[in-house]
Amino acid sequence: PGKIFNEPNGPNVYEGVPHDYTGDQATKDVFVRLLRGETMTVGSKKSLLSGPDDSVFVFFSGHGNTDYMYVIDGKLYSNELQTILNHMAEQKMFKNLIMYIESCLSGSLFYRLVLPPNVYATTAAPVGQSSFSIFRDVRSGIWLADAYSYYWMHDIETNNKQGRRFDEQFSYIQSQVGTSQVCRYGSKTLGTSSLNQFFGSSMKTHAKPLYEFNKSTTIPVFDIPLSSARYKYENNKTNANLKNLNKEIAIKKMVDRIGIAIVSAAVPSVPRLATPPCSRCDTSCICYDSCVEEYSDEYCSFECCNDQSCYEDPPSRFGAAHHQRQQCLYSLTHEYSKHCGFKHPYISHNEQLFRRLCKQTSANITSAIEVIHTLCPDLHKLL
């Protein structure tokens, strides 16, 4: 308790770090207000008092899903982020602004935004894919870091040489993560800025070895609770651990059943759409494998798995119009979040399937919402 580790046998990275807003003070409202440079009345009362000559770096790590990220007690939607960034630009709160976002589906925050000049962002995942966690601790069975975060932090600590650019760091992160598609948005020119410009030329570089791990052991963030429960039970077979494992299994089965039922109700004529989200766009994906028996690779990539891309630019001749897909997604995610809640990370897993069904011109959203209203109460009984 009170300590944070982000790699096996690593140091306590929480010690000595300023804690400006913690616990009940770490809210969405506080996060938004401090970015806007407003006067604060809680915590350390620090705010972002930057000006037109400043370089600003923002890193966020947390849960996320279609078109939003969770900021402790609420959702920060992409349109709200657009408003914040526009305000910061209008008030001349930066010369250059760089954002690193670690969350599932984090590309969906940026892929349609019109970022102000001199804003550059990278994300741990594309429009419709989970981010991945690494380093399961042998004592507790929990994961210590996400791959994207670990690699950019390690690069800063070990390779902060004079003149190293953000573009170079992005290429390094992209080559190392190897699970989710790392994305970037905004000013290409700003990507050529040096790390020293943001982190200082006096920052010490450590001869810290990269902690090697088997990429096959990485895990989607959605799956962590079940995997942790299974690991704890296998290493300590108590009744309490077995009870917790069985609960996690039941939650996963229920969420999967709800997801399949929603998609099946919306698009009953295309059963492949109710299969699990693709981790790769090839025949290992049930949806894609079933689709290519009848249709082209291009179409099946669009229908089953192009959400792994950073921009989700499907061929215009396929599927529903973009505005129709967006309205479908908004309706489903709003009702799903309202009735199924977010008391467990795996609940959001189904929103990946919503993106898939909303590509269909024939999707019956009314039937899908009826399923949400019918089945979500059963999920609450498990939670």
N, C-alpha and C positions, 0 to 999 in steps of 0.2 A: 504493500500500500504506500502511495506517495512517491513511487519510483516508476520511471518509464525506460524501457529498453527497446531498441529498434534493430538489434541483431544478436545472435547467440553469443553469450559470454561478453557482451558489449558493456560499455559504461552506462550509468544512470544519466540519461540525457536531459532529465528534468531539473537536475541540481544546478543552481546558479542562474537559471533562466528567469527573467522578469515575468511575473504572472499578473497581467494587468486586469483581466476579466476572467473569473473562474466561477464554476458552480452556477448559481441562479443568475449571476451577472452576465454570463456568456450566452446572450440571446441573439436572435436575428436582428431585433431592433438596435441593439448595441453595435453589432457588426456593421449594419447599414449606416448608422449615424456617425461612427468613427471614420468610415471611408469618406463620408461627405464632409468631414471636418467640423462637425457640429460640437457644441459644448456638451460635455459629459458630466453626469452627476453621481455616477456609481464607480466602483472599482478604483483604479488608479487615476481616473478622470483624464487619461491621455486620449488625444484624438489626433487625426492625421492633419497636422498643420503644415503641409507641404506647399510649395509655391512653384512658379513657372520655370525655375531652374533646377528642380529636383528630379531625381530618378527614384521611382517608387516600385517596390517589389511586393506582391501579395501572393501568399501561399495559403491554400485552403485544403484541408484533408477531412473527409467525412463521407456520409452516405449521399447518394444522388440517384436520380432516375430521369425519365423523359422530361426534358425541358426545365429541370429544377435541381437544386442541391439542398440538402437538409442542413440548416444552420441551427443546431441544437433544438430549438423549440418551434421551428417553423420552416416552411419552404421558401427559398429565394428563387423566383422564376427568372427565366432568361430576359423577359421584357423588363423586369425590375432591375436586373443587372445592366441592361442597356441604358435605363434611366440614370442609374448611379454613375456609369462611365461618362455619359453625356454631361451630367452635372459637374463631374470632376474636371472634364475638359473645358467646359464653359467658364468655370471658376479659376482656370489656370492652376490647378493643383498638382500639375506635373509637367515636366519636359518630356519624359519617357515613362511609360507604365508597362510593367510586365507582370502577368498573372500565371501561376502554376496551379492547376486544379486537379486534385486527387479524389475522384469519386466515380462510381459506376455511371455509364452513359453520359459522361461529362462533356463529350463532344456536342451533345444536343443543346447545351447552353449557348454555344458559340456559332454553330454552323450557318445560322441564318441572320446573325447579328451584323449590323453595320458598325464596326468598331471605329471610334474616333481615331484621327491620325496619331501616330506614335504610341499605339497600344498593341501589344503582342501577347498572345496567350498560348500555352500548351496544356494538353489534357491527358490524363492517364488512360482514357478510353474514348472510342469513337461515339457516334450517334446512338448506337443501340447495343452496346456490349458492356459486360461487367469489367471492372478493374480486378486485378489479381493480387492476392496476399502471399507472402513468403515467410519463411523462418518460423516454423512451429516450435514453440518452447517445450522442451522435454519434461519440464517440471509441471507446468500448468496446462499444457495442451493447447494453448492459445497461440495465435499468430502475432508476430512482433512488428511486422511492417508490410506495406504494399510495395510491389516491385518498382513502380514508377518513382515513388518518393525516395526509396532507398537509393536508387541509382543516381538521381540528381543530387541528393545530399552527399553521397560518397564522392561524386565527381567534384563538387565544390570543395570538399575537404582535402582531396588528394591531387587535384589537377587545376588549381586556381592560378595557373601561370599567366604571366603578363600577356595580354592580347588574346587569350582564349575567348571565343565568341559563343553566344547563346545557340547559334546554328550548330556549332560543333558539339555542344552539349546535347542538343536535341538528337542529333544523329547517333551519339553515344547511347543515350537513353533508349532510343528506338531499337538499336541493335541488341541491347542487353535484355530488355523486357521480354520480348519474344512470345508473349501470351496475348494481351490485348493490343490493339492498334493504337499507338501513341499519336496524337494529332497536334497540329498547330494552326493558329489563326491570326489574322491581323497583319500588322506592318512587317513586310519581308525585310525592309531596310533595318528595322529595329532588331531583327534577329542577328544582324551582323555586329551588334554592340558587344563590347567586351564584358565579361563577368566582373572584372575589377570596377567597372563603372557603377555597378549596383552593390557589390559586396565589399569594395574597398581593396586597394592594393596592398594594405598592411595585413590582410587576413592571412593567418598562418596556413601553410600547406603541410599536411601530415603524411608521413610514409605509412599509410594505413592500408593493409591488404584488403582486396575485395573479398568479401566472404562468399565463397563458392557454394552453390546449392544446385540440386537437380531440378531443372525447370519442369519436369513432369510432376513434381510435388507441389507446384503452385496451385492455388485454389481460388475460384471466383468468390468474391466477398459475400455474395448471397448464401454460399454453402458453409460458411464458417461455423455457425452455431451447431449444426448437426455433426460436422466433422470433429469439432472440439468435444462434443458430448460422447461420441464414439471412442475417441482417443482416451478420454478420461476413464471410461468404463473398462476398456481393454487393459488399462494399466492399474486400475484399482476397482475390482468388481464388487462394489458395495451396492446395497439395495437403493440407496439414494442416487448413485450414478446411473444405475439401470433405469430407475424411474425417469430421470432426466433424459436419458437416451431415447426411451420409448416415447416421451413427450415430443422430442425433436423429430423423430420419425413420423409420428402422427401429424405434426404440423406440416411437414414437407408433403406428405401424401394428400392432406386436405387442400393445401395451396395448389398442388399440381392438378387435383381433381377439379377445383374451381376454375383454373386456367383452361383446361381442356373443355369444360362445360361452356365457358364463355365463348371460346372460339367456335366450338361446334354449333352453338346456338346462332352465332352471327353468320357463319359461312358453312352450313351443313353439307353443301355440295363439294367441298374441298377438304376432306379429312386430313390431308397431310399438314395443313396449317395448324392443327392442334397437337403437333409433335413438338418435342423440346427445342428450344432455341439452338441455333448452330454455333459451335465453337470454331469450326472451320467450314469454308464453303466448298465442300467436296462430298464424295459419296459416303463419308462417315456421318454426314448429317442426314437424318431420316427424311426430312422435308425435301432437301435438294435431291437426294437419291431417288425418291419417288417421282419427283417432278421431271427429271431429265429423261425418264422413260417415255415421256410424251412431248416435252417441250424443249426449246433451245437452252443452251447454257446461259445465255444472256438473260432470258426471261426468268429462269429458275434462280439465278443469282439475285435478281430483283425481288422475286416473290419470297424467297426463303432466307436470304442472308446478306443483302447489301447494306444492312444497318451496321455492318462492321467497318464501313467506310467512314471517313471523316466528314463527308459532306452530304451523303445520301442524295446523290444526283441520279435518280433512275431515268432510263429512257422515257421520254414523254409519251410514247405510244403505249406504254404499259400501265395498267392499273388506274386507280382513282386519281383525280387531279390533286395537286398538292394541298390546296385549301380544304378540299374535302377530307383528305387524310388528317390534316391538323385538327379539324373540327371533330372528327371521329375520335382522335386521340384525347382531345380535351374532355370530351363527354365521358369516355370510358375511364380515364385516369381519375377524373374528379369523383365519379360515383364510386369507383373501386377504393380510392383513398378514404372517402367519406364513410363507407360501410365496412370495409375490411380493415382499415386503419393502418398503422405502421408500428405495431408493437413488436414486430419481429422482422429482421432484414429480408428473410426469404419471401415475405409477402409481396415485395416489390418485383420479384422475379417474373411475375406474370405480365408486367408491363412491357417486357420484350415481345411477348406474343401479341399484345395489342397493336404494336407497330406493324406486325405481319398481317393481321386481319384487316387493319385499316387501309391497306393498299388495295383491297378488293372493292370494286365499284358496287358489288351486290351485298356488301356487309349490312346485316340487319342489326343496327345499334340498339334498337328498342328491345329486341329479344336478348341481346347480350346483357343489358342493364337489368332486365328481369331476373336473369340468373344471378347476377351480383347481389341483388336484394334478397334472393331466396337462400343462397348458400353462405354468404358472409356471416350470418348469425351463428352457424355451426362452427366456423373458425374461431369466433370469440369464446366459445365454450372451451376450446383447447387452450387458449392463451390465459 
